């Protein structure tokens, strides 16, 4: 496979170690590119919901691929998020082409990009963490059920359906949370004179210009690899929101992995009941 050369790639919210992570598709995407810089913008390994009984080989292959990119010359920045916040005690570690940080500022063609996960703006994460964690578990099971339903829909020749997107669109509080998140991030970026502000966390991929009376900035969100399967790419002074579904990949749900998910779920439920 001929690999695309890209100056900068930003991906976030992989949630490796959970049922909802599309590790197979992510690995295919990583194998198709040759980035000069790769930014992992938080929630890469989901330590919040980590299960000893569930970490498939497909998830491990993603980690192996990222390490392989680093050893072959790609500069890799791992920015910590709330689901992998335990790594923050090791922040500012540099090992060859790999760096672990909490936030990052990059110079891109005489412009400055401010990159961070975004959980710092989420009050529920800081003031009611147990609620946020419970919500994370519920979200994971919702995604698992959704993937199972979509597998059947695909076999029937029908379009996939997103439970979580439907819920987000119908709940005004969720819509307002996303709007407030974007507004807060861009207001601070404009105040600090950053040309770009790049986040993850809310699983809403986007590129948009934000203007206020104090100036303007470009807001970018890399989305996630649970629902949207998106990445941000910067090349030749241009940003692009890359969607996996728009590419020439053979996107197929792995039946054996789906069976493993169901088996693990049944085993865990049995152990808990005992």
Kinemage of the C-alpha trace (Angstrom):
@kinemage 1
@onewidth
@group {chain A} dominant
@subgroup {mainchain}
@vectorlist {calphas} color= white
{ca unk a 1} P 0.000 0.000 0.000
{ca unk a 2} L 1.341 3.413 -0.968
{ca unk a 3} L 1.391 5.651 2.091
{ca unk a 4} L 0.282 9.281 2.053
{ca unk a 5} L 2.825 11.751 3.379
{ca unk a 6} L 1.228 14.170 5.862
{ca unk a 7} L 2.928 16.905 7.874
{ca unk a 8} L 0.708 16.591 10.950
{ca unk a 9} L -2.014 14.177 12.056
{ca unk a 10} L -4.156 14.656 15.172
{ca unk a 11} L -6.308 11.835 16.523
{ca unk a 12} L -8.088 11.587 19.865
{ca unk a 13} L -10.546 9.554 21.904
{ca unk a 14} L -9.452 6.137 20.678
{ca unk a 15} L -10.663 4.556 23.946
{ca unk a 16} L -8.534 1.465 23.469
{ca unk a 17} L -9.563 -1.230 25.912
{ca unk a 18} L -13.305 -0.607 25.534
{ca unk a 19} L -15.922 -2.420 23.463
{ca unk a 20} L -16.651 0.639 21.326
{ca unk a 21} L -13.149 1.350 20.028
{ca unk a 22} L -12.779 0.850 16.263
{ca unk a 23} L -9.211 -0.387 16.538
{ca unk a 24} L -9.265 -2.367 13.280
{ca unk a 25} L -10.242 0.669 11.214
{ca unk a 26} L -7.806 2.908 13.093
{ca unk a 27} L -4.920 0.551 12.423
{ca unk a 28} L -5.784 0.513 8.707
{ca unk a 29} L -5.783 4.308 8.702
{ca unk a 30} L -2.415 4.532 10.502
{ca unk a 31} L -0.948 2.014 8.044
{ca unk a 32} L -2.041 4.234 5.137
{ca unk a 33} L -0.178 7.397 6.216
{ca unk a 34} L 3.378 8.551 6.831
{ca unk a 35} L 3.075 11.560 9.160
{ca unk a 36} L 5.959 13.795 10.111
{ca unk a 37} L 4.209 14.482 13.427
{ca unk a 38} L 1.443 12.492 15.130
{ca unk a 39} L -0.498 14.002 18.032
{ca unk a 40} L -2.535 11.653 20.221
{ca unk a 41} L -4.898 14.143 21.837
{ca unk a 42} L -6.150 12.288 24.909
{ca unk a 43} L -8.293 9.299 25.892
{ca unk a 44} L -6.048 6.947 23.952
{ca unk a 45} L -5.991 4.029 26.406
{ca unk a 46} L -9.178 4.119 28.461
{ca unk a 47} L -7.816 3.575 31.969
{ca unk a 48} L -11.166 4.597 33.524
{ca unk a 49} L -12.922 1.593 32.002
{ca unk a 50} L -9.957 -0.763 31.742
{ca unk a 51} L -10.822 -4.461 32.052
{ca unk a 52} L -8.231 -7.160 32.622
{ca unk a 53} L -10.441 -9.537 30.642
{ca unk a 54} L -10.736 -7.288 27.584
{ca unk a 55} L -7.827 -5.924 25.554
{ca unk a 56} L -7.964 -7.584 22.100
{ca unk a 57} L -4.976 -8.053 19.798
{ca unk a 58} L -6.507 -5.492 17.438
{ca unk a 59} L -6.173 -2.842 20.165
{ca unk a 60} L -2.599 -3.898 20.890
{ca unk a 61} L -1.770 -3.604 17.178
{ca unk a 62} L -2.683 0.105 17.293
{ca unk a 63} L -0.163 0.667 20.088
{ca unk a 64} L 2.430 -1.337 18.173
{ca unk a 65} L 1.787 0.742 15.052
{ca unk a 66} L 2.213 4.023 16.950
{ca unk a 67} L 5.519 2.767 18.407
{ca unk a 68} L 6.576 1.675 14.911
{ca unk a 69} L 5.873 5.159 13.528
{ca unk a 70} L 7.990 6.708 16.300
{ca unk a 71} L 10.911 4.359 15.645
{ca unk a 72} L 10.757 5.203 11.931
{ca unk a 73} L 11.054 8.964 12.456
{ca unk a 74} L 7.565 10.255 13.257
{ca unk a 75} L 7.489 12.644 16.223
{ca unk a 76} L 4.711 11.372 18.503
{ca unk a 77} L 3.101 13.542 21.178
{ca unk a 78} L 0.778 11.831 23.642
{ca unk a 79} L -1.446 14.466 25.287
{ca unk a 80} L -3.217 13.169 28.383
{ca unk a 81} L -7.019 13.219 28.660
{ca unk a 82} L -9.453 12.480 31.465
{ca unk a 83} L -9.773 8.768 30.674
{ca unk a 84} L -5.977 8.391 30.805
{ca unk a 85} L -5.366 11.039 33.478
{ca unk a 86} L -3.294 8.577 35.538
{ca unk a 87} L -0.493 9.252 33.061
{ca unk a 88} L -0.370 12.929 34.092
{ca unk a 89} L 1.988 12.064 36.954
{ca unk a 90} L 4.540 11.209 34.232
{ca unk a 91} L 3.952 14.327 32.091
{ca unk a 92} L 6.827 16.035 30.292
{ca unk a 93} L 8.680 12.779 29.701
{ca unk a 94} L 10.635 12.599 26.432
{ca unk a 95} L 11.934 9.312 25.041
{ca unk a 96} L 13.434 9.681 21.584
{ca unk a 97} L 10.598 10.605 19.223
{ca unk a 98} L 7.945 10.087 21.925
{ca unk a 99} L 6.771 12.797 24.344
{ca unk a 100} L 4.083 12.651 27.040
{ca unk a 101} L 2.538 16.062 27.761
{ca unk a 102} L -0.642 17.673 29.114
{ca unk a 103} L -0.844 20.349 26.417
{ca unk a 104} L 1.102 21.390 23.375
{ca unk a 105} L 1.857 24.437 21.236
{ca unk a 106} L 3.162 23.794 17.712
{ca unk a 107} L 4.462 26.247 15.126
{ca unk a 108} L 2.811 25.568 11.772
{ca unk a 109} L 4.028 27.778 8.915
{ca unk a 110} L 4.420 30.886 11.116
{ca unk a 111} L 1.139 30.197 12.894
{ca unk a 112} L 0.635 28.784 16.391
{ca unk a 113} L -1.552 25.796 17.208
{ca unk a 114} L -2.688 25.269 20.809
{ca unk a 115} L -3.520 21.596 21.356
{ca unk a 116} L -5.068 20.007 24.451
{ca unk a 117} L -7.692 17.356 25.193
{ca unk a 118} L -10.401 19.642 26.597
{ca unk a 119} L -11.556 17.930 29.797
{ca unk a 120} L -10.330 20.984 31.733
{ca unk a 121} L -13.566 22.706 30.612
{ca unk a 122} L -15.805 19.853 31.780
{ca unk a 123} L -17.158 20.490 35.285
{ca unk a 124} L -18.608 16.978 35.590
{ca unk a 125} L -15.135 15.481 35.241
{ca unk a 126} L -13.692 17.555 38.077
{ca unk a 127} L -16.573 17.983 40.521
{ca unk a 128} L -18.479 14.710 40.130
{ca unk a 129} L -15.942 12.290 38.703
{ca unk a 130} L -17.879 9.197 39.797
{ca unk a 131} L -20.871 10.375 37.760
{ca unk a 132} L -18.630 10.946 34.738
{ca unk a 133} L -17.165 7.452 35.133
{ca unk a 134} L -20.613 5.879 35.433
{ca unk a 135} L -21.637 7.778 32.320
{ca unk a 136} L -18.570 6.409 30.554
{ca unk a 137} L -19.567 2.833 31.363
{ca unk a 138} L -23.111 3.465 30.161
{ca unk a 139} L -21.814 5.050 26.961
{ca unk a 140} L -19.544 2.059 26.338
{ca unk a 141} L -22.426 -0.422 26.617
{ca unk a 142} L -24.604 1.795 24.405
{ca unk a 143} L -21.896 1.804 21.721
{ca unk a 144} L -21.485 -1.978 22.010
{ca unk a 145} L -25.225 -2.502 21.484
{ca unk a 146} L -25.175 0.015 18.620
{ca unk a 147} L -22.380 -1.819 16.824
{ca unk a 148} L -24.252 -5.096 17.164
{ca unk a 149} L -27.417 -3.533 15.687
{ca unk a 150} L -25.433 -1.923 12.846
{ca unk a 151} L -23.841 -5.260 11.984
{ca unk a 152} L -27.330 -6.643 11.362
{ca unk a 153} L -28.395 -3.503 9.472
{ca unk a 154} L -25.393 -3.845 7.177
{ca unk a 155} L -26.247 -7.505 6.468
{ca unk a 156} L -29.741 -6.338 5.527
{ca unk a 157} L -28.343 -3.690 3.186
{ca unk a 158} L -29.495 -0.782 5.325
{ca unk a 159} L -27.704 2.356 6.515
{ca unk a 160} L -26.060 2.317 9.975
{ca unk a 161} L -27.746 4.169 12.826
{ca unk a 162} L -26.091 6.005 15.717
{ca unk a 163} L -27.873 5.801 19.072
{ca unk a 164} L -25.556 8.296 20.762
{ca unk a 165} L -25.765 10.893 17.987
{ca unk a 166} L -29.548 10.708 18.099
{ca unk a 167} L -29.501 11.216 21.870
{ca unk a 168} L -27.052 14.133 21.641
{ca unk a 169} L -29.122 15.839 18.961
{ca unk a 170} L -32.354 15.473 20.932
{ca unk a 171} L -31.075 16.558 24.344
{ca unk a 172} L -30.796 20.341 24.555
{ca unk a 173} L -28.403 20.149 27.500
{ca unk a 174} L -25.941 18.068 25.457
{ca unk a 175} L -26.146 20.495 22.524
{ca unk a 176} L -25.551 23.438 24.868
{ca unk a 177} L -22.580 21.660 26.484
{ca unk a 178} L -20.902 21.276 23.084
{ca unk a 179} L -21.595 24.910 22.199
{ca unk a 180} L -20.261 26.158 25.547
{ca unk a 181} L -17.157 23.974 25.165
{ca unk a 182} L -16.336 25.446 21.751
{ca unk a 183} L -16.997 29.001 22.918
{ca unk a 184} L -14.761 28.663 25.981
{ca unk a 185} L -11.897 27.123 23.999
{ca unk a 186} L -12.018 29.754 21.260
{ca unk a 187} L -12.361 32.707 23.644
{ca unk a 188} L -9.163 31.681 25.465
{ca unk a 189} L -7.352 30.960 22.187
{ca unk a 190} L -8.238 34.409 20.833
{ca unk a 191} L -7.123 36.038 24.084
{ca unk a 192} L -3.779 34.202 23.908
{ca unk a 193} L -3.361 35.006 20.181
{ca unk a 194} L -3.360 31.397 18.993
{ca unk a 195} L -4.193 30.894 15.320
{ca unk a 196} L -5.578 27.396 15.898
{ca unk a 197} L -7.136 25.704 18.935
{ca unk a 198} L -7.351 21.920 18.672
{ca unk a 199} L -9.348 19.741 21.067
{ca unk a 200} L -10.908 16.309 21.470
{ca unk a 201} L -13.022 15.102 24.414
{ca unk a 202} L -16.567 15.828 23.154
{ca unk a 203} L -16.461 13.427 20.164
{ca unk a 204} L -17.689 16.116 17.761
{ca unk a 205} L -15.364 16.465 14.721
{ca unk a 206} L -15.277 19.984 13.364
{ca unk a 207} L -13.254 22.716 11.642
{ca unk a 208} L -14.700 26.207 11.878
{ca unk a 209} L -13.574 29.812 12.096
{ca unk a 210} L -14.607 31.629 15.274
{ca unk a 211} L -14.683 35.408 15.504
{ca unk a 212} L -15.303 37.786 18.400
{ca unk a 213} L -14.749 41.506 18.918
{ca unk a 214} L -11.260 40.605 20.203
{ca unk a 215} L -10.136 38.686 17.129
{ca unk a 216} L -10.492 35.292 15.462
{ca unk a 217} L -9.147 31.747 15.540
{ca unk a 218} L -9.738 28.407 13.847
{ca unk a 219} L -11.405 25.844 16.126
{ca unk a 220} L -10.704 22.205 15.307
{ca unk a 221} L -11.880 19.017 16.968
{ca unk a 222} L -10.454 15.668 15.930
{ca unk a 223} L -13.601 13.728 16.846
{ca unk a 224} L -13.067 10.131 17.931
{ca unk a 225} L -12.597 6.493 16.910
{ca unk a 226} L -15.716 5.195 18.619
{ca unk a 227} L -18.498 6.862 16.621
{ca unk a 228} L -17.102 9.161 13.948
{ca unk a 229} L -13.749 7.567 12.945
{ca unk a 230} L -12.111 10.905 12.157
{ca unk a 231} L -8.691 12.535 12.185
{ca unk a 232} L -7.329 16.007 11.565
{ca unk a 233} L -4.634 16.313 8.897
{ca unk a 234} L -2.458 19.352 8.225
{ca unk a 235} L -0.517 19.471 4.976
{ca unk a 236} L 0.724 22.268 2.710
{ca unk a 237} L -0.782 24.975 4.957
{ca unk a 238} L -4.254 23.416 4.848
{ca unk a 239} L -6.346 21.549 7.412
{ca unk a 240} L -8.522 18.611 6.455
{ca unk a 241} L -11.005 16.594 8.499
{ca unk a 242} L -10.363 13.049 7.341
{ca unk a 243} L -13.258 10.617 7.681
{ca unk a 244} L -12.493 6.925 7.478
{ca unk a 245} L -15.773 6.193 5.693
{ca unk a 246} L -14.786 8.559 2.871
{ca unk a 247} L -11.641 6.551 2.085
{ca unk a 248} L -11.035 3.528 -0.066
{ca unk a 249} L -10.872 1.166 2.886
{ca unk a 250} L -12.841 -2.044 3.032
{ca unk a 251} L -14.802 -1.245 6.167
{ca unk a 252} L -16.156 -4.476 7.546
{ca unk a 253} L -17.256 -5.320 11.067
{ca unk a 254} L -15.250 -8.272 12.369
{ca unk a 255} L -17.729 -10.993 13.301
{ca unk a 256} L -15.181 -12.873 15.384
{ca unk a 257} L -14.375 -9.748 17.388
{ca unk a 258} L -18.099 -9.167 17.880
{ca unk a 259} L -18.436 -12.711 19.186
{ca unk a 260} L -15.489 -12.110 21.527
{ca unk a 261} L -17.212 -8.984 22.844
{ca unk a 262} L -20.418 -10.888 23.579
{ca unk a 263} L -18.492 -13.779 25.180
{ca unk a 264} L -16.482 -11.434 27.405
{ca unk a 265} L -19.665 -9.611 28.364
{ca unk a 266} L -21.328 -12.881 29.384
{ca unk a 267} L -18.263 -14.006 31.352
{ca unk a 268} L -18.027 -10.683 33.198
{ca unk a 269} L -21.741 -10.737 34.007
{ca unk a 270} L -21.437 -14.289 35.368
{ca unk a 271} L -18.440 -13.399 37.560
{ca unk a 272} L -20.201 -10.320 38.946
{ca unk a 273} L -23.377 -12.304 39.710
{ca unk a 274} L -21.319 -14.805 41.696
